[in-house]
Amino acid sequence: MFLSCSNTVHVEVRLQRSEQRIQTLRAAIEPQLSAYLQSAKMFRWNVSFAPDAQLDQVESILMERNNGEDGTMEDPQKYKFLYHFYMTQRPEMRSESGLFDGGGDEDVDSVLAANHVLLPAKEYVGLWDNLIYEQGLKEKLLKFALSALSFSQHSVDINVIACNRLLLLHGPPGTGKTSLCKALAQKLAIRTQSSFPYTHLVEINSHSLFSKWFSESGKLVARIFGKIGELVADKNNLVCVLIDEVESLAYARSAMSSNEPRDAMRVVNAMLTQLDEIKLSPNVLILATSNLAHSIDLAFLDRADIRQFIGLPAMPAIRSIYKSMLVELMAKHIVEMEDLDASAADAEGLLTKLAERSTGLSGRTLRKLPLLAHAQHTSRDSFELHQKISLADFMDAMLLALEQHLTDRHHLMKDSLQQA
């Protein structure tokens, strides 16, 4: 239903916002697009591009292989194109109140329990492509999600074959787990549109909910899932539920002391009960993240169909992250345009040195360095706002910013040890 063979190329076609139905636009555009792709000499995988002017209703095109490989397609004839046409939802379809704002008379009833976004959302365009992990990791998660939905759509008996449609990403902070969940939901909204015209992302504010409304958390968990049930009742909806820092709501009961408030136990029990009920609906997927997987209740871990560790980026991923950031700065005319793949040996050496010195840092930290480097550069030069920086100078500034970060981190760790 959702799966494809190894020579399939997924062609994601983002259309400009229009009042016309996607099916109508697709019928008019797909033959032109197919001819356009078949006549082309070469395309790069995993790179969004704007097509020729003749396809004026197309915002961008992204071509992907099932295995997520990079590189180029030089012989279009040997591939089968699978098209996915979509429009991003209007900004007002992001709801931070309404369905998940209790609206009751009591404070606890009016707490914002979750953020609700209708997908595909403009703010998530490009998120999947810019998240860099080891080869095939994102594609593995996407294939799992599509397989789980395929099983549920075919009414596979969960008493015969276990399928809870629950995915857990765990690992150290700053590795992009939450962003990956949002990107995965966006990707599913695009890939499954023929089966689910509407995809909802419901992000449960588990940490703030649990800490602020501790005594009522068990009831709130049930109430949130009751409202999720209202979305799930419409079979045209695919509902992706994101539970960030799930250990807040599914803390290991075995680790609770006799002094723990009984409400902590009620929260975990309520969460497990709601998960068991919601899995009976075929159009829901649960995405959970955790920085402290060892603190999660074993019953929750047992319900997870896949438990994927998301670690700190390795050397190849670090290099790719740095390259993607430099390309963005060139595209935005902050750094002078230069072909990174054909750059001088000293620039390549600087990139290697940067990547080696960055081992052990999270992706979140790496992505802060260009701003720090820019501030580093402009503080030592007479600098004008619209002035471009040479690639070599900017990479020197990146190295200085990195060394400063490592020094600051060392002092913070030293202070922490002394206080302990």
Residue, then its C-alpha position, 0 to 999 in steps of 0.5 A: m500500500f505504501l511500500s515500493c521496490s528498490n528501483t523506485v524514486h520518490v518524487e515529492v512535488r510541493l505545489q504553490r498554495s491554490e484553491q484548486r484541489i490537489q487531484t486536479l492540479r496533479a492530473a494537469i502537471e504529472p504528465q508534464l513533470s514525467a516528460y521533464l524528468q525522463s528527458a533530463k540528463m542528470f539529477r541529484w538525490n535528496v536536493s530540492f530544486a525549482p523546475d523549469a518555468q513551464l511548471d509554474q505551479v510547482e514550488s519545488i521538487l525533491m527526489e529520494r531513493n528508498n535507501g537515502e543514498d546521495g549522489t546523482m541519477e544519470d539514467p532516468q529510464k531505469y527508475k520508476f517514479l512514484y509521485h507525491f503531490y502536496m501543498t503546505q497548510r496555511p499558517e493558521m492551521r497551527s493551533e496552540s489552543g482550541l482542541f487541546d485547551g481545556g477551556g474549563d472554569e478551573d485552572v487545570d482545565s485550561v492548561l495548554a496540554a498539547n500543540h496541534v499542527l496540521l501537516p504538511a506544515k511550511e515550517y517543517v519544509g526541508l527539516w527532514d533533508n537537513l537532519i544528518y545522521e548515519q546512512g540509512l537511519k532516517e529511512k529505517l524509521l520511515k520504512f518502519a512507520l509505513s510498514a506499521l501503518s500498512f499492517s493496521q490498514h490491512s487489519v492485521d490482528i494485533n493478537v497474532i502479530a504485535c504492532n503498537r505503532l509506537l516508536l521511541l528515540h532515545g539518546p543524549p540531549g541535542t541530537g535532534k530526536t524531537s526534530l526527527c519525530k516532527a520531520l518523520a510526521q511531515k514525511l508521512a503526511i506527504r507519502t500517505q496523502s492518498s490514504f490519509p488526506y489530513t495528517h495531524l501532529v499532536e505534541i504533548n507537553s509532558h514535562s510542563l504538564f507533569s511538573k505544574w499539574f502533578s496532582e492532576s496529571g493522571k486525569l490530564v493524560a486521560r483527557i488529552f488522549g480523549k481529545i486525540g480520540e476525537l481526531v482519530a475517529d475520522k478515518n481520513n485523519l492520520v494522527c501522529v502523537l509526539i510525546d517529548e521527554v516521555e520519562s516525565l509521564a512514564y517514569a519507571r515504577s520499579a524505581m519509585s520509593s515508598n515516599e513517592p506520591r501515589d500520583a506518580m504511579r497513577v500517571v504511568n498507569a494512565m499513560l499505559t492504559q491510554l496507549d493500549e486503547i489508542k492502538l486499536s485505532p488504525n490511523v494513529l502513530i505514537l512518537a516518543t523521545s527520551n534523554l533518560a531511557h533507563s528511567i522509563d517504565l519497562a512496560f512502556l519500553d515493552r510496548a515500543d515496536i522500535r527503540q532507536f538510539i540517536g547518538l552524537p554525530a560521528m566524523p562523516a556526519i560532522r563534516s556533512i553538517y559543517k558543509s551544509m551550514l557553509v552552503e547555506l551561508m553562501a546561498k544567503h551571501i554571508v560567505e563568498m561563493e566557492d565550490l566546497d568539493a573543489s576547494a583548496a587543500d588548506a580549506e579542506g584541511l581546515l574542514t577536517k580539523l574542525a570535524e576532528r576537534s568537534t568529535g563528542l559535540s551534539g548536532r545542536t552545539l555544532r549548529k550554533l557555531p556559525l553565528l559565534a564564528h560570525a561574531q568572532h570575525t566581525s569583532r576583530d575586523s572593520f566589518e559592514l553588514h552586507q560584506k561577504i566573508s571569504l571561505a578561508d577566513f570564515m573557517d578560521a573564525m569557526l575554529l576559533a569559536l569552536e576552541q572557545h566553546l571547548t574552553d568554556r565547556h571545560h570550565l563549566m565541567k570543572d565548576s560542576l565537579q567542584q560544587a559536587 
